């Protein structure tokens, strides 16, 4: 079980571009296909992981490892998701430093931005509606209203994100 957890999260760690939220769909696919968690359990795990300090992907891996195999499972899963990034960053940092002015390198990094954005949007949709779109239409208008209002308040009035979160929570209570 420990080896399976380690290999699952090391494979997730190898493709985790764009930060924690961008890799959530990959983790969800792996975890649900292997039967470690249901979609609803995964949603609860991600919610709990998001409340803890640190990367949501690392926190989710730790929680999934703990739920599956206890403390050792948590440690193995955490090591698995962190190790690829650590190795890649250490090895590529010297190379990237030398090539930082190369237009091909800069262009490839710009090309990763839309992919990262798309993965984050995908994660947000599936996090809000974990049952493969069930309830998507009935909750779409309130969700878009809250999202639009938050974006407007952030961009126009530059409110603190914590205040935006509190206001969005209150709006969710009212609208849902």
Helices and strands as residue ranges (DSSP letters): H 2-14, H 20-33, H 39-51, H 56-99, H 103-128, H 136-157, H 161-175
